[in-house]
């Protein structure tokens, strides 16, 4: 099997899944259940691992390892997007039944923009080798900044650059009729809050790509591996959102884990020419950081629940 055949398989899988999503799941607006979201997340994960199996067969263990590490890194960093999506939907009062529609079109646009970012990034690194050190230092700086900045869910939407620009250049109605992105009031065509939320989601993903694409470039400069792993991770993000959005506030140490991953990938990029870190070791570090941060968050949440007195306890009653 040649690379052109792998491209065809990749395109067929992604386009078929998106067509099914658009044609079947979008016919009527309804909230996505946690069970359905978990099934879809598992399905996208299984498709990604199946495709990685084809890469293993065609290109060997090294390329398959690069794909897996890129996929895991993008999945981990995309969790930070979920923090922001929760805030955006809460701010615009987007009903759960309409969130799926916003995320579908938002992620479809992200697939296009990631191709542009990846092609530009590979071209930059291939033409200017010193840019590897610049990108590595940027990732280390971003990771430290993320660690010190606190939780993303505490962000103020009014300070979001994408939201400010959208409101500045686009006439918006305060009402959101049905599931439409645009409406007509007094003969004037206006964007609905649903469309503004879509624009903010799209531009927010572009800003997050500034972190995730350099992280992927630290792993490989193979355009095929970079793009396919990114797209599989992005396509699974929509289902992942509905699966974990409710428990995100309880994952207290996840933000610290993501910052540690960024710092590690940045260091990996800085040391690439002098002390290359093998892919299996990188997989172990990234996977270990994720597991530790999630387990620590669960333990913390459990202890916090045990320490807080029940609402009807004698301690909470006034004599």
C-alpha positions as CSV (number, residue, x, y, z in Angstrom):
1,X,0.0,0.0,0.0
2,X,1.4,3.4,-1.0
3,X,0.9,6.7,0.7
4,X,-1.6,7.8,-1.9
5,X,-3.7,4.8,-0.9
6,X,-3.4,5.8,2.8
7,X,-4.6,9.3,1.9
8,X,-7.6,7.8,0.1
9,X,-8.4,5.6,3.1
10,X,-8.1,8.6,5.5
11,X,-10.3,10.8,3.3
12,X,-12.9,8.1,2.9
13,X,-13.1,7.5,6.6
14,X,-13.3,11.1,7.7
15,X,-15.7,12.3,5.0
16,X,-18.0,9.3,5.5
17,X,-18.2,9.9,9.2
18,X,-18.8,13.6,8.8
19,X,-21.5,13.0,6.1
20,X,-23.2,10.5,8.4
21,X,-23.0,13.0,11.2
22,X,-24.4,15.8,9.1
23,X,-27.0,13.7,7.3
24,X,-28.3,11.7,10.3
25,X,-27.5,13.3,13.6
26,X,-28.2,16.8,12.4
27,X,-31.7,16.2,11.1
28,X,-33.2,17.2,14.4
29,X,-31.6,19.2,17.1
30,X,-31.3,17.2,20.4
31,X,-28.9,17.1,23.3
32,X,-26.2,14.4,23.0
33,X,-26.3,12.0,25.9
34,X,-23.2,11.0,27.8
35,X,-23.6,7.4,26.7
36,X,-23.9,8.4,23.0
37,X,-20.9,10.7,23.4
38,X,-18.8,8.0,25.0
39,X,-19.7,5.6,22.2
40,X,-18.8,8.2,19.5
41,X,-15.5,9.0,21.3
42,X,-14.6,5.4,21.5
43,X,-15.5,5.0,17.8
44,X,-13.2,7.8,16.7
45,X,-10.5,6.4,18.9
46,X,-10.9,3.0,17.3
47,X,-10.8,4.5,13.8
48,X,-7.6,6.4,14.7
49,X,-5.9,3.2,16.1
50,X,-7.1,1.2,13.1
51,X,-5.5,3.8,10.8
52,X,-2.4,3.7,12.9
53,X,-2.3,0.0,12.2
54,X,-2.2,0.7,8.5
55,X,0.7,3.1,9.0
56,X,2.5,0.4,11.1
57,X,2.0,-2.1,8.2
58,X,3.1,0.4,5.5
59,X,5.8,2.5,7.2
60,X,6.9,0.6,10.2
61,X,7.0,1.2,14.0
62,X,8.7,4.5,14.0
63,X,6.0,6.3,11.9
64,X,3.3,4.5,13.8
65,X,4.8,5.7,17.1
66,X,5.0,9.3,15.7
67,X,1.3,9.1,14.7
68,X,0.3,7.8,18.2
69,X,2.3,10.4,20.1
70,X,1.0,13.2,17.9
71,X,-2.6,11.9,18.4
72,X,-2.2,11.6,22.2
73,X,-0.6,15.0,22.5
74,X,-3.3,16.7,20.4
75,X,-6.1,14.9,22.3
76,X,-4.5,16.0,25.6
77,X,-4.1,19.6,24.5
78,X,-7.6,19.7,23.0
79,X,-9.1,19.1,26.5
80,X,-8.1,22.7,27.1
81,X,-10.5,23.7,24.3
82,X,-13.3,21.9,26.2
83,X,-12.7,24.3,29.1
84,X,-13.2,27.2,26.8
85,X,-16.2,25.7,25.0
86,X,-18.0,25.2,28.3
87,X,-17.5,28.9,29.1
88,X,-18.6,30.1,25.6
89,X,-21.8,28.0,25.6
90,X,-22.6,29.2,29.1
91,X,-22.0,32.8,28.2
92,X,-24.2,32.7,25.0
93,X,-26.8,30.5,26.8
94,X,-26.6,28.0,24.0
95,X,-28.9,25.1,24.7
96,X,-27.4,21.5,24.8
97,X,-29.5,20.6,21.8
98,X,-27.8,23.3,19.7
99,X,-24.2,22.8,21.0
100,X,-23.7,19.8,18.7
101,X,-24.4,22.0,15.6
102,X,-22.0,24.7,16.6
103,X,-19.2,22.2,17.4
104,X,-19.8,20.3,14.1
105,X,-19.2,23.3,11.9
106,X,-16.5,24.7,14.2
107,X,-14.5,21.5,13.9
108,X,-15.1,21.3,10.2
109,X,-13.4,24.7,9.9
110,X,-10.6,23.6,12.2
111,X,-9.8,20.7,9.9
112,X,-9.1,23.2,7.1
113,X,-7.1,25.6,9.3
114,X,-5.0,22.9,10.7
115,X,-3.8,21.9,7.2
116,X,-2.7,25.5,6.6
117,X,-0.9,25.7,10.0
118,X,0.8,22.3,9.5
119,X,2.0,23.1,5.9
120,X,3.3,26.5,7.1
121,X,5.0,25.0,10.1
122,X,6.8,22.2,8.2
123,X,7.9,24.7,5.6
124,X,9.2,27.1,8.3
125,X,11.2,24.3,10.0
126,X,12.6,22.9,6.8
127,X,13.8,26.3,5.5
128,X,15.0,27.8,8.8
129,X,16.4,25.1,11.1
130,X,16.9,27.6,13.9
131,X,13.2,28.0,14.2
132,X,13.1,24.6,16.0
133,X,14.8,26.3,19.0
134,X,12.4,29.2,18.8
135,X,9.3,27.0,18.7
136,X,10.7,24.8,21.5
137,X,11.3,27.9,23.7
138,X,7.8,29.1,22.9
139,X,6.3,25.8,24.1
140,X,8.2,25.9,27.3
141,X,7.1,29.5,27.9
142,X,3.5,28.6,27.1
143,X,3.5,25.6,29.4
144,X,4.9,27.7,32.3
145,X,2.4,30.4,31.6
146,X,-0.5,27.9,31.5
147,X,0.6,26.5,34.8
148,X,0.6,29.9,36.5
149,X,-2.5,31.2,34.8
150,X,-5.1,29.1,36.7
151,X,-8.1,27.3,35.3
152,X,-9.4,28.2,31.8
153,X,-13.0,27.9,32.9
154,X,-12.5,31.0,35.0
155,X,-11.8,33.1,31.9
156,X,-14.0,36.2,31.3
157,X,-15.7,35.9,27.9
158,X,-15.8,39.7,27.5
159,X,-12.0,39.7,27.4
160,X,-11.9,37.1,24.6
161,X,-10.3,38.7,21.5
162,X,-12.4,36.7,19.1
163,X,-15.7,37.7,20.8
164,X,-14.7,41.4,20.8
165,X,-13.8,41.4,17.1
166,X,-17.0,39.5,16.2
167,X,-19.2,42.0,18.0
168,X,-17.3,44.9,16.5
169,X,-17.8,44.0,12.9
170,X,-21.0,41.9,12.9
171,X,-24.6,43.1,13.7
172,X,-26.0,40.6,16.2
173,X,-29.6,40.1,17.5
174,X,-30.2,39.3,21.1
175,X,-32.6,36.5,20.2
176,X,-31.7,33.0,18.9
177,X,-34.6,31.7,16.8
178,X,-34.6,27.9,16.4
179,X,-31.2,26.6,15.3
180,X,-30.5,29.3,12.6
181,X,-27.2,31.1,12.4
182,X,-28.9,34.2,10.8
183,X,-32.3,35.9,11.1
184,X,-34.1,38.9,9.6
185,X,-35.5,41.6,11.8
186,X,-37.1,44.8,10.4
187,X,-35.8,43.9,6.9
188,X,-32.2,43.6,8.2
189,X,-30.2,40.4,8.2
190,X,-28.6,39.8,11.6
191,X,-26.4,37.1,13.1
192,X,-27.8,35.1,16.0
193,X,-25.9,34.3,19.2
194,X,-25.5,30.8,17.8
195,X,-23.4,32.1,14.9
196,X,-21.4,34.4,17.2
197,X,-20.6,31.3,19.3
198,X,-19.5,29.5,16.2
199,X,-17.2,32.3,15.2
200,X,-15.7,32.4,18.7
201,X,-15.2,28.6,18.8
202,X,-13.6,28.7,15.4
203,X,-11.2,31.6,16.2
204,X,-10.4,30.1,19.6
205,X,-9.4,26.8,18.0
206,X,-7.1,28.8,15.6
207,X,-5.4,30.4,18.6
208,X,-5.1,27.0,20.3
209,X,-3.4,25.7,17.2
210,X,-0.6,28.1,17.9
211,X,0.3,25.7,20.8
212,X,-0.7,22.3,19.4
213,X,0.9,22.5,15.9
214,X,4.4,23.4,17.3
215,X,4.0,20.6,19.8
216,X,3.3,18.2,16.9
217,X,6.3,19.6,14.9
218,X,8.5,18.7,17.9
219,X,7.5,15.0,17.3
220,X,7.7,14.8,13.5
221,X,7.8,16.9,10.3
222,X,6.1,14.3,8.2
223,X,3.1,16.1,6.7
224,X,1.0,12.9,6.4
225,X,1.5,11.9,10.0
226,X,1.0,15.4,11.3
227,X,-2.3,16.1,9.5
228,X,-3.9,12.7,9.8
229,X,-3.2,12.4,13.6
230,X,-4.4,16.0,14.1
231,X,-7.7,15.5,12.2
232,X,-8.5,12.2,14.0
233,X,-8.0,14.0,17.3
234,X,-10.0,17.1,16.3
235,X,-12.9,15.0,14.9
236,X,-13.2,13.1,18.2
237,X,-13.1,16.4,20.1
238,X,-16.8,17.1,19.6
239,X,-17.9,13.8,21.1
240,X,-15.3,14.1,23.8
241,X,-16.8,17.5,24.8
242,X,-20.2,15.9,25.5
243,X,-18.6,13.0,27.3
244,X,-16.5,15.0,29.8
245,X,-17.8,18.6,29.9
246,X,-19.8,17.8,33.0
247,X,-16.8,16.5,35.0
248,X,-14.2,19.1,33.7
249,X,-14.6,21.3,36.7
250,X,-13.6,18.4,39.0
251,X,-10.3,17.7,37.1
252,X,-8.4,20.2,39.1
253,X,-4.9,19.0,38.2
254,X,-5.6,18.4,34.5
255,X,-4.5,22.0,33.7
256,X,-1.2,21.3,35.4
257,X,-0.8,18.1,33.5
258,X,-1.3,19.9,30.1
259,X,1.3,22.5,31.1
260,X,3.8,19.8,31.9
261,X,3.1,18.1,28.5
262,X,3.8,21.4,26.7
263,X,7.0,21.9,28.7
264,X,8.2,18.4,28.0
265,X,7.4,18.6,24.2
266,X,9.2,22.0,24.2
267,X,12.3,20.5,25.8
268,X,12.1,17.6,23.4
269,X,12.3,20.1,20.5
270,X,15.2,22.0,22.1
271,X,17.2,18.8,22.6
272,X,16.3,17.2,19.2
273,X,19.7,17.8,17.6
274,X,21.8,16.9,20.7
275,X,19.8,14.4,22.7
276,X,16.8,13.0,20.7
277,X,14.2,11.5,23.0
278,X,12.9,8.2,21.6
279,X,9.3,8.0,20.7
280,X,8.5,5.1,23.1
281,X,10.0,7.2,26.0
282,X,8.0,10.2,24.9
283,X,4.8,8.2,24.8
284,X,5.5,7.0,28.3
285,X,6.1,10.5,29.6
286,X,2.9,12.0,28.0
287,X,0.7,9.1,29.0
288,X,2.1,9.1,32.5
289,X,1.5,12.8,33.0
290,X,-2.1,12.5,31.8
291,X,-2.7,9.5,34.1
292,X,-1.1,11.1,37.2
293,X,-3.0,14.4,36.7
294,X,-6.4,12.7,36.2
295,X,-5.9,10.3,39.2
296,X,-4.7,13.1,41.4
297,X,-7.8,15.1,40.4
298,X,-10.1,12.2,41.2
299,X,-8.4,11.7,44.6
300,X,-8.7,15.4,45.4
301,X,-12.3,15.6,44.4
302,X,-13.1,12.5,46.6
303,X,-11.4,13.9,49.6
304,X,-13.1,17.3,49.1
305,X,-16.5,15.5,49.0
306,X,-15.7,13.6,52.2
307,X,-14.6,16.7,54.1
308,X,-17.6,18.8,53.2
309,X,-20.5,18.2,55.6
310,X,-23.9,17.1,54.2
311,X,-26.5,19.9,53.8
312,X,-28.8,18.5,56.5
313,X,-26.0,17.7,59.0
314,X,-26.1,19.0,62.6
315,X,-23.0,21.1,61.8
316,X,-24.9,23.1,59.1
317,X,-28.0,23.7,61.3
318,X,-28.2,26.8,63.5
319,X,-29.2,26.2,67.1
